[in-house]
Amino acid sequence: MRKEYDFSNSKRAKDVPHLSKLQNDGKTRITIMLDNDVLTAFKERAQAEGIGYQTLINAALREACKSKPVDEESLRRIIREELKAS
């Protein structure tokens, strides 16, 4: 960065109306590491559905948060179904 840049009169994002709106929409910017094949799959699916891949990832995470953990009975049922299928 150049030393002659002067940011003494700059404003914080919260003081600029359109930037402030972006910060108050109930979302938080994060950095996350995903496997390349997972990201590719979400991007392909999102393109096919005509939505953004980040929106699709958010929906998948939201759905995962709603689901309850697999209990022993459900696991046994799933294994029996899989064994019958093979």
C-alpha positions as CSV (number, residue, x, y, z in Angstrom):
1,M,0.0,0.0,0.0
2,R,1.3,3.4,-0.8
3,K,2.3,5.7,2.0
4,E,0.6,8.7,0.5
5,Y,-2.9,7.2,0.9
6,D,-4.8,9.2,3.5
7,F,-7.6,7.4,5.3
8,S,-8.1,10.0,8.0
9,N,-11.5,11.1,6.5
10,S,-12.7,7.6,5.8
11,K,-15.9,6.2,7.3
12,R,-16.5,2.8,9.0
13,A,-18.8,0.4,7.2
14,K,-21.5,0.9,9.9
15,D,-21.6,4.6,9.0
16,V,-22.2,4.1,5.3
17,P,-25.9,3.2,4.8
18,H,-25.7,0.6,2.1
19,L,-22.7,-1.1,3.8
20,S,-24.4,-1.0,7.2
21,K,-27.4,-2.7,5.7
22,L,-25.2,-5.6,4.5
23,Q,-23.8,-6.0,8.0
24,N,-27.2,-6.2,9.8
25,D,-28.9,-8.9,7.8
26,G,-28.4,-11.7,10.3
27,K,-25.5,-13.2,8.6
28,T,-21.8,-13.4,9.5
29,R,-18.9,-13.6,7.1
30,I,-16.6,-16.5,7.9
31,T,-13.7,-18.4,6.2
32,I,-14.2,-22.2,5.9
33,M,-12.2,-24.9,4.4
34,L,-14.1,-27.4,2.3
35,D,-13.0,-30.4,0.3
36,N,-12.7,-29.6,-3.4
37,D,-15.1,-32.3,-4.4
38,V,-17.7,-31.1,-1.9
39,L,-17.5,-27.6,-3.1
40,T,-17.7,-28.7,-6.8
41,A,-20.8,-30.7,-6.0
42,F,-22.5,-27.8,-4.3
43,K,-21.6,-25.4,-7.2
44,E,-22.9,-27.9,-9.8
45,R,-26.1,-28.4,-7.9
46,A,-26.6,-24.7,-7.3
47,Q,-26.1,-23.9,-11.0
48,A,-28.7,-26.6,-11.9
49,E,-31.1,-25.1,-9.4
50,G,-30.4,-21.5,-10.4
51,I,-29.3,-20.4,-6.9
52,G,-26.0,-19.4,-5.4
53,Y,-23.8,-22.2,-4.0
54,Q,-23.3,-20.4,-0.7
55,T,-27.1,-20.3,-0.3
56,L,-27.3,-24.0,-1.0
57,I,-24.5,-24.8,1.5
58,N,-26.4,-22.6,4.1
59,A,-29.6,-24.5,3.4
60,A,-27.8,-27.9,3.8
61,L,-26.3,-26.8,7.1
62,R,-29.6,-25.4,8.3
63,E,-31.3,-28.8,7.5
64,A,-28.5,-30.7,9.3
65,C,-29.0,-28.5,12.4
66,K,-32.7,-29.4,12.4
67,S,-32.2,-33.2,12.2
68,K,-31.7,-35.2,15.3
69,P,-28.8,-37.6,15.8
70,V,-29.2,-41.2,14.6
71,D,-30.3,-43.4,17.4
72,E,-29.4,-47.1,17.7
73,E,-32.8,-48.3,16.5
74,S,-32.7,-46.1,13.4
75,L,-29.1,-47.2,12.7
76,R,-30.1,-50.9,12.9
77,R,-33.1,-50.3,10.6
78,I,-30.9,-48.6,8.0
79,I,-28.2,-51.3,8.1
80,R,-30.9,-54.0,7.7
81,E,-32.3,-52.2,4.7
82,E,-28.9,-51.8,3.1
83,L,-28.1,-55.5,3.7
84,K,-31.4,-56.5,2.0
85,A,-30.6,-54.3,-1.0
86,S,-27.2,-55.9,-1.6
